[in-house]
Amino acid sequence: MDPRGEPRDEVVVRDGVRGILAPVRFGRALQLVLIALIVVSAIRYLLRHGEGENAIAIMAGAAVLAVMAVLQGVVPRRGAWPAVWTLAASMLWAVLTLVAPSFAWCAVPLAFAVLQILPFWPATTLVAAMTAVVIAAELRLAVQFDPTLVAGPIGIAFATIVAYRALDREARARQQLLDELTATQADLSAAQHRAGALAERARLSREIHDSVGQDLSSINLLLQAAEQGWDRRPDAAREQVRSAAGAARSALDEVRRVVRDLAPGELEGAAGSLPAALARVVAEAAGDGVHVQFVSHGAVDGAGMAEVPLPVASAIIRTVRGALANVAEHARASRAVVSLTVQPDELRLDVRDDGVGFDARPAAMAALAAQRRAAGRGQGIRGMADRIAQLGGELQVESTPGEGTTVSLVFPRGADPQEEDR
């Protein structure tokens, strides 16, 4: 049995045709050759024997065999009908050949039909029986015993069966390769689908962390400050509550945009340029207790900014929001500066604060990321770096304990983020 559960000694295909030559489409040619040989054999018999006592029976048998050859194309190809036709035609041919050896040549196309229709071992048995009929018919005509009349048909039949057995195995090997290729393609497609799903999950994780997560962090800080100063500074506490409500509305809008896979809301509208969007982000962050300033350098208002792809602008907005949220939550800074610099060959954005800083060496950063993951916190700087790298940019962090922190984004100008993804 082969791996698919089919017998190794036969090829099983549709419509009841199961022989080793079943995939070879030359049935019409075999049909024409068989009809022609039947006609020629009948003529040869008449030329040799004339209208003898057996002539009518032999001509009738030849006519029936010719009709069966003609009807081969209309015999139903489902179920056992092809095998029934093969056995009936072979039996009629055997009777004709034993009576009139002129029909022995019809064994050639008929043997091909047998190999095309029957499974291998039944086909081999029938071809062997046909070979014995040919030998018996030829020996009956011979004046004396001729060993070539025995060895010749046996050799031809054996060579034919062996040759087409090899053809069968080659066809099986080719089909197995095709099946393996198809299975490999299916596995590759599934792997690509899984990789795409994982990449999309990572993207959504970063989007939610750097948008909704930061808004929720700001809401938490504002409400904590309002609670602490509610009795002593009620006006400031109410303003902080209003700011928290505004952040909640922003978070709700961002959730809807993430679901729709849209760009950040700051980039929407007629004033949706990158500098204007950054100015709005900075204005929102200023309410978290840190004085935040935005400055820009270069051709930020002309045609140069129109060349910034939307995915890059979106990544910059989200990274700035995340960096400013980190400043408000962790840096204990009093001042931060967001600067956008546009140069002919690159787009650069820096977020600097005067906070407590931290150890920015790779080993310390990796340990900090592990602590954040263990505490169930967001992806932080690592998530920012992954997003920027996917778009062809680079994220750099410079910080020393007690000396503040600088987060820098650098994008080469003219880079197509879609090409980077590919």
Secondary structure, DSSP 8 states (H G I E B T S, - for coil): --TTS--TT----GGG--STTTT---HHHHHHHHHHHHHHHHHHHHHHH-S-TTHHHHHHHHHHHHHHHHHGGGS--STTHHHHHHHHHHHHHHHHHHH-GGGGGGHHHHHHHHHHHS-HHHHHHHHHHHHHHHHHHHHHH-SS--THHHHHHHHHHHHHHHHHHHHHHHHHHHHHHHHHHHHHHHHHHHHHHHHHHHHHHHHHHHHHIIIIIHHHHHHHHHHHHHHHHTTT-HHHHHHHHHHHHHHHHHHHHHHHHHHTT---GGG-STT--HHHHHHHHHHHHGGGTSEEEEEEESSSSSHHHHTS-HHHHHHHHHHHHHHHHHIIIII--SEEEEEEEE-SSEEEEEEEE-S-----SHHHHHHHHHHHHHTT---HHHHHHHHHHHTT-EEEEEE-TTS-EEEEEEEETT--HHHHH-
